[in-house]
Amino acid sequence: MCCSNKNAILHMDFFTAEKYFCFGCCSVVRVMDLIQKREQNDRQELVYACLVAIYVMVILLTNTVGTKLFVLAGIVFPVSLFCFPITFLVTDIVSDVFGAKKAQNFVVIGFLASLGLLGFVLLGLWVPPAPSYNIADAYHQVFGPTWRLFFASMTAYLVAQTIDVRVFHFIKSRTGEGQLWLRNNVSTMISQFVDTAIVLFLFLYKNEAIFSGSFSDLCMLVISVYIGKVCIAAIDTPFCYVGVWWVRKYIGKPDLG
């Protein structure tokens, strides 16, 4: 009888130890899983913050140094031709990896950044220059027409970027995860035309302080700028693939959308 009780006690002790051992293993697994998820979240936040910084930087460059016009092979282009297409590349990467809502947040962030820049530019124009400031006239000549530029830029920006995100996800809903090149190029080409037409017409039409060409000259400028942007959009397709691949690999999640 005593042996039977001892065996029962030993069996209970073994069962209790096994239960606590399993509980400890599960706890370790849960802790490791929480640590891994936290690292993934930290990486997602870091990547998202970097993309926001790049996006806002390009928006501000477009609205300042990007307004200059130059001639290449007899065709007039704005300097923004080199930087503004990057915004569509960034939003396409964000759309494909993080989803439409996150990409739409970029549009709002960029708009607020442009609005803030406009406010400080107007403040700079309103504050009287110091007597020793010898380039006050040049300052006003450069930034004086800014209100019209920013109105044109922000209107075109909101419309074009929203179209880009919507078209991108419409094509993705039809094609699935494949054919990134198709949604990248089609969404960019459509939105780039909308952006180019709106911003150039609103900013340059009957604005002789900046543009002295005729209406037909303005139409030719829209077409030439759009063709240049389409060429750049085609070139950025491999960068879109690389960007999507790298971001997904870095954050450790193949599909967040």
N, C-alpha and C positions, 0 to 999 in steps of 0.2 A: 504494500500500500504506500509506504514511504517512497519507494522507488518510482511508483506511478506518479506521485505528486511532484517528485523532483523532475521527472521527465516532462511533466506538464509545464512546470515553471520554466525549465530550460527552453521548451518549445515556445512559450510565451515571450521569454526574453529574446529569443532569436527572431521571432516574428516582429517584436517591437523594434529591435535594432534594424531589421530589414526595412521596416516602414519608415523609420527616421532617416535611414540611408537613402531611400528612394526620394523622400521629401527633400533631403539636402541636395541631391542631384538635380531635382526639378527646380529648386531655388537657384542653383548655380546657372542652370540653363536659362531661366527667366532673367536673371541679372545680366548674363552675357547678351541675351536678346535685346534687353533694354539699352545696354551700352552700344550695341551695334546700331539700333534705331536712332539713338541720340547722335551718333557719329554721322549717320546718313542725313539727319535733319540739319546738323551743323554744316555739312558739305553742301546741301541744297541751298541753305541760306547764304553761304559764301558765294556760290556760283550765281545765285539770283542777284545778290548785291553787286557783284562785278559786272554783270550784264546791264543792270540798271545804270551803273556809273558810265559804262561805255555808251549806252543809249543817250543819256542826258548830255554827255560831252558832245556827241555828234549833233544833237539837236541845237545846242548853243553855238557850235561852230557854224552850222548851216545858217543860223539867223544873224551871224556877225561877219566873219571873214568870207562866208559862202556867197555873199551878195555881189561880189565883184564879177564883172563880165570879162571874158577873154576870147581871143579868136584862135581857132585851131583848124588848119586846112581850109581857111576861108569861111568857117562856120563859127557863129557866136555861141559860147557856152558860159554858164555861171560856175564859179569855183565850187559851189555846193554839189556839182556833178560828181565830185570825187568823194564826198563824205556822206551826203544824205542817203544814198542807197544802202549804206551800212545799217541804217535803222530798220529797213525791211529784212535784212539778213538776221539781225538780232531778234526781231519779233517772230520770224519764222522758226528760229531755233527754240525760242521760248514757247511758241505755240505747239510745236511738235513734242517737246519734252514735258512741259509743265501744264499745258492746256490753254484753252481759249481765254478763260477768266484771268489767268496770270498775264497773258499777252495784252489783254485789254487794260490791265492795270498799268502797263508800260505807256500806253497811249495817254492815260490820265496824268501819269507822272511827267511825261514829256511836255504836255500842255501846261501844267503848273509851273514847270521850270521855265518855259518860254514866257509865261505870264509874269513870273518874277523878274526875268531879265528885262522885259519891257518896262516894268515899273521902275527899276533902277536906272534904265536909260533915260526915261522921262524925267526922273529926279535929277540926273546929271545935266540934262538940258535946262531944267528950271533953275538950278542953283547958279547964281551969277559967278562968272570966272574971276579969278584973281588978276590984278593988273600985270603981274609978272608971267601970266600964262599966255604964251605967244601963239598958241595954236587953237585959240577959242573958235575962230571962224571955221577952221578945218573940222573941229569937233562937231560943230553944229551942221556943217555941210554933210558929214558922214552919217551922223545919227539923227539929223533933223527929220528925214522921211521915214524914220524907223516905225512910227505908229502904223503907217500903211503897210509896210513890209510885214510887221508882226501880225496885223489883222489878216493879211493874205496868207501868211505862213501858217498861222494857227488854224485858220479855216480849212486850208488845204490839208494840213496835218491831221486834224481830227477826222475829216471825211476819208482821206486816203488810207490812213492807218486802220481805221475801223473796217473799211472794205477789205484791206489786206488780211486781217484776222478772220473776218467772216468767210471770205472766199477760200482761204487756206483750209479752214475746218469743214467747209462744205465739201470740198474735194476729198479731204481725208475721210469724211463720213461715207463717201461713195467708194473710195479705193482701198480703205483700210490703212495699215501701217506701211504698205509698200508704196512705190512711186512717189517718193519724196521730191524728186526732181520736178514732177508735174505740178504739184501744188505749190512748190516754191516759186517756179517760173510764172505760172499762170496768175497766181495771186499778186505777185510783184509787178508783172506787166500791166495788169488792169489798174492796180492802185497807183502805180507810177504815172500813168497817163492822167488819171484824175488829179493827182497832186501837181503835176507839171502845168496842166491847163489852168487850174484854179489859182495857183500862186503867181504865175507869170501874168495872167490877165488882170488879177486884182492889184498886183503891185506895179506893173509897168504901163498898163493902158492909160493913156493921157497923163502920164507922169513925166513931163518933159525935163524935170530936174535930174532924172535918172536915165530915162530912155527917150531918145528923140526920133526913133524909127516910126514907120507907118504901121497901120493895122496888119497889112500883109507881112511886114517885117516881123511883127510880133508873132503871127501865126507860124512863120518859118522858124522863129526861135523856139516856139513850143515843140514843133516837130523835131528839130535838130536835138534839142535837149532830151526829148523823150527817146529818140533813137539811141543817144549816148547812154541813157539810163538803162535801156533794154539790153544793150551790149554788156554793160557792167553787171546787170542782173544775171545774164547768162554765165558770165565769168564767175560769179559768186556761188553758183550751184555746188561745185565741189567743196567750197568752204562751209556751206550749209550742211552737207553730209558729214564733214569732219567735225563741225561744231556739235551737231546732234549726237554723233557717236561718242565724242570725248565727254560731253556733259553727262550722258547716260552712264558711261563707264565710271566717271569720277564719283557721281553721287550714289552709285551702286544699285540703281533701279533701272531696268531696261525700258520700262514703260510707266510714265506717270500720268499720261493724258487719258 
